[in-house]
Amino acid sequence: MVLESIVNYLSAEKRPDEMLLYGFIITTLSIFLALWVFPSYASFVTVTFIIMAVSPVMAQIMQFEKEKQENAGIWWMQVIAHKKAVIFFIFLFLGFTLAYVFWFLMLPTGITNSLFSLQANTIAEVNNPTGSAIAIQDTFANIFVNNIRILALSILFSLIFGSGVIFILAWNASVLGVAMATAIKIAVAASGNGSAAYFGAFSFAIVRYLLHGIPEITAFFLGGLAGGIISFTILDYKLGLKKFLSKMSNSLKDASMLTVSAILLLVLATLIEVFVTPMFIL
C-alpha cells in the first residue's frame, strides 16, 4: 500500500527520470526482503516482489493510455501519443537494471551466487558466439525469433492480466543487470582495481548491453501497451454493444500500430546485437 502510493502516473509522466530512482529503491527493497524471507528462492522471489510493488502503477498507465488513445486521431498520432509512457517505462527499467548491477557488485560472492542463480543460468543458456556468415544468419534468426516470442508474451500477459508486461520488464532487467555486472567484474579483473577501472568497465557494459537492450525492451513495452489497451477496453462492455464495438475498433487499430512499431524496433535491436555488440566482447 505504501510503495504503490508513492507514485502517481499523471505527475510522474512529467518527470519520468524520477522513475530511475523509484525503480532502484523498489528493486533494492525487494532484494533484501527476498533474502530475509525466502533466502533459498530469492532469485525469483525478488522479481515477484518487484511485480507486486509496481503492478498498481502499471494498471494506472494502461488505463490512462487507453483513454489517451481514444482521443489521438489518425494512426501515427496514436503511436506518438504513447511516447511519454514509453519514456516512463525506460527509466523504470533502467532503475531496476542499475539496482541489480550495484548489488551484484557490492554483495559478497556467496550471496550473489544464490541471489542471482536463475539469471546467471539464463545468461549461460542464451550465450551463442557468432562465427561464419551462415552462423551470423542463424544467430540473427534465432535472436529475432526469440525476441518475437517475448514480444508475443508481453502482449499476451498484458491482455490477460492488464499490466502483465511488468513481469517481462522486471525479469529482463534482472538478467540484463546480472550480465552487465558480470562483464564489469571481468573487465575490472583484466585491467586492475581502482575507480578508473570501474568507470571504464561500466562504460563498456553500457555499450555492450544497453545499445541493443534499450530498443529491445522498448519493443516489449510497446507490445505490453498494445495488450493492456485491449484488456482495459474489454472492461467497457458495460457501456453497450455499439459504444463498446466502436471503442474496441479504435483500440485494435492502436494495438496494431504499436505491435508493428515493436517489430521494427526488434529488427533494429537484433541487427545491433548481431553486428555491433560482438565488437565489445572482452
GIMO-V804732 format. One record per backbone hydrogen bond with DSSP energy under -1.0 kcal/mol. CO is the residue of the C=O (numbers start at 1). NH is the residue of the N-H. E is the energy in kcal/mol with one decimal. If there is no record, write none. Layout:
co:CO nh:NH e:E
co:CO nh:NH e:E
This chain:
co:8 nh:12 e:-2.9
co:9 nh:13 e:-2.3
co:11 nh:14 e:-1.0
co:15 nh:18 e:-1.7
co:16 nh:19 e:-1.8
co:17 nh:20 e:-1.4
co:18 nh:22 e:-2.0
co:19 nh:23 e:-3.0
co:20 nh:24 e:-1.9
co:21 nh:25 e:-2.6
co:22 nh:26 e:-2.7
co:23 nh:27 e:-2.2
co:24 nh:28 e:-2.3
co:25 nh:29 e:-2.7
co:26 nh:30 e:-2.1
co:27 nh:31 e:-2.5
co:28 nh:32 e:-2.1
co:29 nh:33 e:-2.3
co:30 nh:34 e:-2.4
co:31 nh:35 e:-2.2
co:32 nh:36 e:-1.6
co:33 nh:37 e:-2.8
co:34 nh:38 e:-1.9
co:38 nh:41 e:-1.2
co:41 nh:45 e:-2.5
co:42 nh:46 e:-2.1
co:44 nh:48 e:-1.9
co:45 nh:49 e:-2.6
co:46 nh:50 e:-2.0
co:47 nh:51 e:-2.3
co:48 nh:52 e:-2.3
co:49 nh:53 e:-2.1
co:50 nh:54 e:-2.0
co:51 nh:55 e:-2.2
co:54 nh:58 e:-2.0
co:55 nh:59 e:-2.3
co:56 nh:60 e:-1.7
co:57 nh:61 e:-2.2
co:58 nh:62 e:-2.5
co:59 nh:63 e:-2.1
co:60 nh:64 e:-2.6
co:61 nh:65 e:-3.0
co:62 nh:66 e:-1.8
co:63 nh:67 e:-1.9
co:64 nh:68 e:-2.2
co:65 nh:69 e:-2.2
co:66 nh:70 e:-1.4
co:68 nh:71 e:-1.1
co:69 nh:72 e:-1.5
co:74 nh:78 e:-1.4
co:75 nh:79 e:-1.6
co:76 nh:80 e:-1.9
co:77 nh:81 e:-1.9
co:79 nh:82 e:-1.4
co:80 nh:83 e:-2.1
co:82 nh:86 e:-2.0
co:83 nh:87 e:-2.2
co:84 nh:88 e:-2.3
co:85 nh:89 e:-2.4
co:86 nh:90 e:-2.4
co:87 nh:91 e:-2.2
co:88 nh:92 e:-2.1
co:89 nh:93 e:-2.8
co:90 nh:94 e:-2.6
co:91 nh:95 e:-2.0
co:92 nh:96 e:-2.1
co:93 nh:97 e:-2.7
co:94 nh:98 e:-2.9
co:95 nh:99 e:-1.7
co:96 nh:100 e:-1.9
co:97 nh:101 e:-2.4
co:98 nh:102 e:-2.8
co:99 nh:103 e:-2.5
co:100 nh:104 e:-1.9
co:101 nh:105 e:-1.8
co:102 nh:106 e:-1.9
co:103 nh:107 e:-2.2
co:108 nh:112 e:-2.3
co:109 nh:113 e:-2.4
co:111 nh:115 e:-3.3
co:112 nh:116 e:-2.3
co:114 nh:117 e:-1.1
co:116 nh:120 e:-2.3
co:117 nh:121 e:-2.3
co:118 nh:122 e:-2.1
co:119 nh:123 e:-2.3
co:120 nh:124 e:-2.1
co:121 nh:125 e:-1.8
co:122 nh:126 e:-1.9
co:123 nh:127 e:-1.3
co:132 nh:136 e:-2.4
co:133 nh:137 e:-2.1
co:134 nh:138 e:-2.6
co:135 nh:139 e:-2.8
co:136 nh:140 e:-2.8
co:137 nh:141 e:-2.5
co:138 nh:142 e:-2.7
co:139 nh:143 e:-2.9
co:140 nh:144 e:-2.7
co:141 nh:145 e:-2.7
co:142 nh:146 e:-2.3
co:143 nh:147 e:-2.5
co:144 nh:148 e:-2.5
co:145 nh:149 e:-2.1
co:146 nh:150 e:-2.0
co:147 nh:151 e:-2.5
co:148 nh:152 e:-2.6
co:149 nh:153 e:-2.0
co:150 nh:154 e:-2.4
co:151 nh:155 e:-2.3
co:152 nh:156 e:-2.7
co:153 nh:157 e:-3.4
co:154 nh:158 e:-1.9
co:155 nh:159 e:-2.2
co:156 nh:160 e:-2.4
co:157 nh:161 e:-3.1
co:158 nh:162 e:-1.7
co:161 nh:163 e:-1.9
co:163 nh:166 e:-1.7
co:164 nh:167 e:-1.7
co:165 nh:169 e:-2.4
co:166 nh:170 e:-2.9
co:167 nh:171 e:-2.7
co:168 nh:172 e:-2.2
co:169 nh:173 e:-1.8
co:170 nh:174 e:-2.0
co:171 nh:175 e:-2.2
co:172 nh:176 e:-2.7
co:173 nh:177 e:-2.6
co:174 nh:178 e:-2.0
co:175 nh:179 e:-2.3
co:176 nh:180 e:-2.6
co:177 nh:181 e:-2.4
co:178 nh:182 e:-2.4
co:179 nh:183 e:-2.1
co:180 nh:184 e:-2.3
co:181 nh:185 e:-2.4
co:182 nh:186 e:-2.2
co:183 nh:187 e:-2.5
co:184 nh:188 e:-2.7
co:185 nh:189 e:-2.3
co:186 nh:190 e:-1.6
co:187 nh:191 e:-1.7
co:188 nh:192 e:-2.4
co:194 nh:198 e:-1.9
co:195 nh:199 e:-2.6
co:196 nh:200 e:-2.4
co:197 nh:201 e:-2.4
co:198 nh:202 e:-2.6
co:199 nh:203 e:-2.4
co:200 nh:204 e:-2.2
co:201 nh:205 e:-2.4
co:202 nh:206 e:-2.2
co:203 nh:207 e:-2.1
co:204 nh:208 e:-2.8
co:205 nh:209 e:-2.2
co:206 nh:210 e:-2.0
co:209 nh:213 e:-1.6
co:210 nh:214 e:-2.2
co:212 nh:216 e:-1.5
co:213 nh:217 e:-2.9
co:214 nh:218 e:-2.3
co:215 nh:219 e:-1.8
co:216 nh:220 e:-1.6
co:217 nh:221 e:-2.1
co:218 nh:222 e:-2.4
co:219 nh:223 e:-2.2
co:220 nh:224 e:-2.5
co:221 nh:225 e:-2.8
co:222 nh:226 e:-2.3
co:223 nh:227 e:-2.4
co:224 nh:228 e:-2.6
co:225 nh:229 e:-2.8
co:226 nh:230 e:-1.7
co:227 nh:231 e:-2.4
co:228 nh:232 e:-2.6
co:229 nh:233 e:-1.7
co:230 nh:234 e:-2.0
co:233 nh:236 e:-2.2
co:234 nh:237 e:-1.5
co:236 nh:239 e:-2.2
co:237 nh:240 e:-1.3
co:240 nh:244 e:-2.5
co:241 nh:245 e:-2.6
co:242 nh:246 e:-1.7
co:243 nh:247 e:-2.3
co:244 nh:248 e:-2.8
co:245 nh:249 e:-2.2
co:246 nh:250 e:-1.8
co:247 nh:251 e:-2.3
co:248 nh:252 e:-2.6
co:249 nh:253 e:-1.8
co:250 nh:254 e:-2.3
co:251 nh:255 e:-3.0
co:252 nh:256 e:-2.2
co:253 nh:257 e:-2.2
co:254 nh:258 e:-2.4
co:255 nh:259 e:-2.3
co:256 nh:260 e:-2.5
co:257 nh:261 e:-2.3
co:258 nh:262 e:-2.1
co:259 nh:263 e:-2.3
co:260 nh:264 e:-2.1
co:261 nh:265 e:-2.0
co:262 nh:266 e:-2.0
co:263 nh:267 e:-1.8
co:264 nh:268 e:-1.9
co:265 nh:269 e:-2.8
co:266 nh:270 e:-2.4
co:267 nh:271 e:-2.2
co:268 nh:272 e:-2.2
co:269 nh:273 e:-2.4
co:270 nh:274 e:-2.3
co:271 nh:275 e:-2.5
co:272 nh:276 e:-2.1
co:272 nh:277 e:-2.6
co:276 nh:279 e:-1.8
co:277 nh:280 e:-2.5
co:278 nh:281 e:-1.3
